[in-house]
Amino acid sequence: MHSYLLYLTAGAFAGFASGLFGIGGGLILVPILLFVFSAHGISESVAMHLAVGSSLASIVATSASSAGTHAYLGGVLWGVFKPIALGLVIGALLGAQLAGLLSGLILKRVFAIFLLIVAAQMASGAQPRASQSLPGKYGLAGTGLVIGSISSLVGIGGGSLMVPYLTWCGARMRQAVGTSAATALPIALAGASGFIITGWGEPALPSGASGFVYWPAVGAIVVASILCAPLGAKLAHRLPGHVLKRIFAVFLAVVGMELFFG
C-alpha cells in the first residue's frame, strides 16, 4: 500500500508538471521510481532500466492528457509536430536499444549528468540567438531523431529539450510548451515499446513487469497524472511567458540538484 501511495503522488506531480511545463514528467518519475524499486529489493542491475521504461510508459497517458488540453487551447504548432514526430519515433527506439546495452550504474549516471546540464542551462539562461523561423521538414525530422534518442535513453518526454529548441527557433513560450506536450506522446510510445522489447526475458525483473516496464507502478501513476495534467496546462495559459520560463528553470534546477546530492 505504501508503494502505491508513492506511485500516486509521483503521478500527481508528474501530470501537473507535464501540463505546466510541457514535459512528460520523467524528471520526477525516474528518481522516485528508482528509489522505490531499490527500497523493495529489486536488483540494481535492472532497477534503473525499469524506472526509465516505466516512466516512459506512464508518460504515454500523461502527455496525451496534457496535449489534449493544450490543443484545445490552441497551443500546439501542428505544422511542427507532423515532420518532427517521425524523427522522434525512430530516435526513441534507438535510445531504448542503447539503454539496454548500458549497465544500471552507467545509465543512472547518464541521467544524473543530463539533469545537471539541463538545469544549469535553464538557470543561466544561456542559449543560442533565436532565429526568425523554424527549419524545414528535414531539419525538424533530424532534430526529432536527436531529441527522441536522448529522451528515451533517460526516460523523459523531451520537454527539457523541446521547449528550449522551439523557443530558440522563435516560437512563443506557450506554443513551445503546448507543442512539446504533444511531441512527448510519440517519444513515450516508441520508447516504452523499445524498453519492453529490450528487457524481455530478463531474469532479474519482478512479477508484473513486461520487459523494463513495471505495470503496477504505471497504473497508479497514470490515474493520478491524468487528473492533474489538465490543471497544469490551464495554469500555463494564464501565466505570463517570462514567468513560465523562470518557473521552468527553477523546476529543473531543483530536481537536478536533488538527484545529484541525494
Secondary structure by P-SEA (a helix, b strand, c coil): caaaaaaaaaaaaaaaaaaacccccccccaaaaaaaaaaaccccccaaaaaaaaaaaaaaaaaaaaaaaaaaacccaaaaaaaaaaaaaaaaaaaaaaaaaccaaaaaaaaaaaaaaaaaaaaaccccccccccccaaaaaaaaaaaaaaaaaacccccccaaaaaaaacccaaaaaaaaaaaaaaaaaaaaaaaaaaacccccccccccccccaaaaaaaaaaaaacaaaaaaaaaaccaaaaaaaaaaaaaaaaaaaaac
